[in-house]
Amino acid sequence: MSKNTISAANRHKTILSVILAVVSIVYVLPVLAVVINSFKQNTFVKTDTFAIPTGEMSAGFDNFIKGMTFGNYPFMKSVMYSVVITLLSTFLILLCTSMAAWYIARVDSVFCRAIYFLCVFSMVVPFQMVMFTLSKTADKLRLNTPWTIPVVYLGFGAGLAIFMFVGFVKAIPLEIEEAASIDGCGPVRTFFTVVVPMLKPTMVSVGILEIMWVWNDYLLPVLVLDINEYRTIPIHIQYLKGSYGTVDLGATMALILMSIIPVIIFYLACQKHIIKGVAAGAVKG
């Protein structure tokens, strides 16, 4: 390879690195604004948005205390409901979609192919098209509590999960399952003792994506749940309003920061599993 070719390749890499660095900064700016303004007095949030909170601007941890004690609805109750909904929804999605994907991948029939394509098609349907019908249906079926709304999340999260699981299951040699069957394993035992351990990379990846989605979701809970009784963290933040609709932006930013820190830490700790799982589920299939 000539020196000119190497030099041109290095220039292209440098230009690409600069472009990606600029894009990264643009994406980080909103998060940086939240961090800065969560420690700032409310009056300075709008006037000096990106100023470092020093001197009279600084509110210390008062915004965090104010946000957690604001109103008559306890913030820790919202945290509990968010945790319950997130964990139940993720568990239900992983269990049901992995079993369905295994059946779809192994049973070659018109019915299974139709179900698979319907699940894939559901990923491109905008939520706004079904949200009003969904709200009425959830009320009629009593799916409007933190313990039943995971069923609704299962319907919306099944598309991506089944797409990724089917792609991975097709890469698993059928002979392994046949050997388990010869040894006396039934379908249920074969799935949980043979298939599930091999599905671990994709399960971790799907689980991370679903946790991030459900934890941060605002629209579905506010449409389905009784917000006077059940509030998740995003709904709780929305109701940080004083008299005449005034909003304490400092306290709002503080609660937003508290809600995104667990997700950011969780994502950074598990991002390698996301890449591995997506590659295994989408490329191999």
C-alpha positions in Angstrom: 0.0 0.0 0.0 1.4 3.4 -1.0 2.1 6.3 1.3 -0.5 8.4 -0.5 -3.2 5.7 0.1 -2.3 5.4 3.8 -2.3 9.2 4.2 -5.7 9.5 2.5 -7.1 6.8 4.8 -5.8 8.6 7.9 -7.4 11.8 6.7 -10.7 10.1 6.3 -10.5 8.6 9.7 -9.6 12.0 11.2 -12.5 13.7 9.5 -14.9 10.9 10.6 -13.6 11.1 14.2 -14.2 14.9 14.2 -17.7 14.5 12.8 -18.6 11.8 15.4 -17.1 13.9 18.2 -19.3 16.9 17.2 -22.4 14.6 17.0 -21.6 13.2 20.4 -21.3 16.6 22.0 -24.7 17.6 20.5 -26.2 14.5 22.1 -24.5 15.1 25.5 -25.5 18.7 25.8 -29.1 18.1 27.0 -27.8 15.7 29.7 -25.2 18.3 30.7 -27.9 20.9 30.9 -29.9 18.7 33.2 -26.9 18.1 35.5 -26.0 21.7 35.7 -29.5 23.0 36.3 -30.3 20.4 38.9 -28.0 22.3 41.3 -29.1 25.8 40.3 -31.7 28.1 41.8 -35.0 28.1 39.9 -34.8 31.7 38.8 -31.5 31.2 37.0 -32.4 28.0 35.1 -34.0 30.0 32.2 -31.7 33.0 32.2 -28.4 31.2 32.6 -29.0 27.7 31.4 -25.5 26.6 30.7 -23.8 28.7 33.5 -22.0 26.8 36.2 -24.0 27.1 39.4 -21.7 29.1 41.7 -22.4 31.7 44.3 -26.1 32.8 44.5 -26.9 30.6 41.6 -26.1 27.4 43.5 -28.9 25.6 45.3 -26.9 22.7 46.5 -29.1 19.7 47.1 -32.2 21.7 47.9 -33.7 20.9 44.5 -33.4 17.2 45.2 -35.0 17.5 48.6 -37.7 19.8 47.2 -38.5 17.5 44.3 -38.8 14.4 46.6 -41.0 16.2 49.1 -43.2 18.2 46.7 -47.0 17.7 46.8 -49.0 15.0 48.6 -47.7 12.0 46.5 -44.5 10.4 47.8 -41.7 10.2 45.4 -40.5 6.8 46.7 -44.0 5.4 45.9 -43.4 6.5 42.3 -40.0 4.8 42.4 -41.6 1.6 43.7 -44.2 1.6 40.9 -41.6 2.2 38.2 -39.4 -0.7 39.6 -42.4 -3.1 39.7 -43.7 -2.2 36.3 -40.2 -2.4 34.7 -39.2 -5.7 36.3 -42.5 -7.4 35.7 -42.8 -6.2 32.1 -39.2 -7.2 31.2 -39.7 -10.7 32.8 -42.9 -11.2 30.9 -41.5 -10.1 27.6 -38.4 -12.3 27.9 -40.3 -15.4 29.0 -43.2 -15.2 26.5 -41.3 -13.9 23.5 -38.4 -16.4 23.8 -40.8 -19.3 24.0 -42.8 -18.0 21.0 -39.7 -17.3 19.0 -38.4 -20.9 19.6 -41.7 -22.3 18.4 -41.8 -20.0 15.3 -38.3 -20.9 14.4 -38.7 -24.6 14.8 -42.2 -25.1 13.3 -42.2 -24.2 9.6 -45.8 -23.5 8.9 -47.9 -20.7 7.3 -49.4 -19.8 10.7 -45.9 -19.4 12.3 -44.6 -17.3 9.4 -47.8 -15.1 9.6 -47.3 -14.6 13.3 -43.6 -13.7 12.8 -44.4 -11.1 10.1 -47.2 -9.6 12.1 -44.7 -9.2 15.0 -42.2 -7.6 12.8 -44.8 -5.3 11.3 -45.9 -4.2 14.7 -42.5 -2.5 15.1 -43.4 0.1 12.4 -46.9 0.9 13.6 -46.9 4.3 15.4 -48.1 4.2 19.0 -50.4 7.2 18.3 -52.5 5.1 16.0 -53.6 2.7 18.7 -53.3 4.7 22.0 -56.9 5.7 22.4 -58.3 2.3 21.5 -55.7 0.8 23.8 -56.7 3.0 26.7 -60.4 1.9 26.5 -59.4 -1.7 26.1 -57.1 -1.6 29.1 -59.9 -0.1 31.2 -62.4 -2.8 30.2 -59.9 -5.7 30.8 -58.7 -4.2 34.1 -55.2 -3.8 32.9 -54.9 -0.3 34.5 -52.8 -1.2 37.5 -49.0 -1.5 38.0 -49.4 -5.3 38.3 -51.4 -5.8 35.1 -50.0 -3.1 32.8 -47.0 -5.4 32.0 -49.4 -7.4 29.8 -49.8 -4.2 27.7 -46.0 -3.8 27.6 -45.8 -7.4 26.4 -47.8 -6.6 23.4 -45.7 -3.6 22.4 -42.4 -5.1 23.2 -43.0 -8.5 21.5 -42.1 -7.3 18.0 -38.5 -6.5 18.5 -37.9 -9.3 21.0 -39.3 -12.0 18.7 -37.4 -10.6 15.8 -34.1 -10.9 17.7 -34.9 -14.3 19.3 -36.0 -15.9 16.1 -32.8 -14.9 14.4 -30.7 -16.4 17.1 -32.7 -19.7 17.5 -32.3 -20.3 13.8 -28.5 -20.3 14.3 -28.8 -23.0 17.1 -28.1 -26.5 15.6 -31.3 -28.6 15.7 -29.2 -31.7 16.5 -28.7 -30.4 20.1 -32.4 -30.3 20.8 -32.9 -33.7 19.1 -30.2 -35.2 21.4 -32.0 -33.8 24.4 -35.3 -35.3 23.1 -33.6 -38.7 22.8 -32.4 -38.4 26.4 -36.0 -38.0 27.5 -36.5 -34.3 27.6 -39.9 -33.0 26.8 -40.5 -29.6 25.0 -40.7 -27.6 28.2 -37.5 -29.2 29.7 -35.7 -28.9 26.4 -36.5 -25.2 26.2 -35.4 -24.3 29.8 -32.4 -26.6 30.1 -31.0 -26.5 26.5 -32.3 -23.5 24.6 -32.5 -20.8 27.3 -28.7 -21.1 28.3 -27.8 -20.6 24.6 -30.2 -17.7 24.3 -28.4 -15.8 27.1 -26.6 -13.2 25.0 -29.8 -12.2 23.2 -31.9 -12.4 26.4 -29.5 -10.0 28.1 -29.6 -7.6 25.1 -33.4 -7.7 24.8 -33.7 -7.3 28.6 -31.5 -4.2 28.7 -33.4 -2.6 25.8 -36.8 -3.3 27.4 -35.7 -2.1 30.8 -34.5 1.2 29.3 -37.8 1.6 27.4 -40.2 0.8 30.2 -38.4 2.7 32.8 -38.4 5.9 30.8 -41.9 5.5 29.3 -44.4 8.3 30.0 -47.2 8.0 27.4 -48.4 4.5 28.0 -48.7 4.7 31.9 -50.4 8.1 31.7 -53.0 6.7 29.3 -53.6 3.4 31.1 -53.0 3.9 34.8 -55.1 5.9 37.2 -52.6 8.7 37.7 -54.2 9.9 41.0 -53.4 6.5 42.5 -50.5 5.1 40.5 -47.7 7.4 39.3 -44.4 6.3 37.7 -41.3 8.5 37.9 -42.0 10.3 34.6 -45.6 11.0 35.6 -44.4 12.2 39.1 -42.0 14.7 37.4 -44.8 16.0 35.2 -46.8 17.0 38.3 -44.1 19.1 39.8 -46.3 22.2 39.5 -47.2 24.9 41.9 -50.0 27.4 42.0 -51.2 28.8 38.6 -49.3 26.0 36.8 -45.8 27.3 37.7 -43.1 24.8 37.5 -40.0 24.6 39.7 -37.5 23.8 36.9 -34.6 23.3 39.4 -36.5 20.5 41.3 -37.7 19.1 38.0 -34.1 18.8 36.7 -33.1 17.2 40.0 -35.7 14.5 39.7 -34.9 13.9 36.0 -31.2 13.5 36.9 -32.2 11.0 39.7 -34.3 9.0 37.2 -31.7 8.8 34.4 -28.6 8.0 36.5 -29.7 4.3 37.2 -30.4 3.8 33.5 -27.1 5.4 32.4 -25.1 3.2 34.8 -27.1 0.1 33.8 -26.5 0.8 30.1 -22.8 1.5 30.5 -22.3 -1.7 32.5 -24.2 -3.8 29.9 -23.6 -2.1 26.6 -21.2 -4.9 25.4 -24.0 -7.4 25.9 -26.3 -5.2 23.7 -23.9 -5.3 20.8 -23.3 -9.0 21.2 -27.0 -9.8 21.4 -28.0 -7.6 18.5 -25.3 -9.2 16.3 -26.3 -12.7 17.4 -30.0 -12.2 16.8 -30.0 -10.1 13.7 -26.9 -11.1 11.7 -26.8 -14.9 12.3 -30.4 -15.4 11.5 
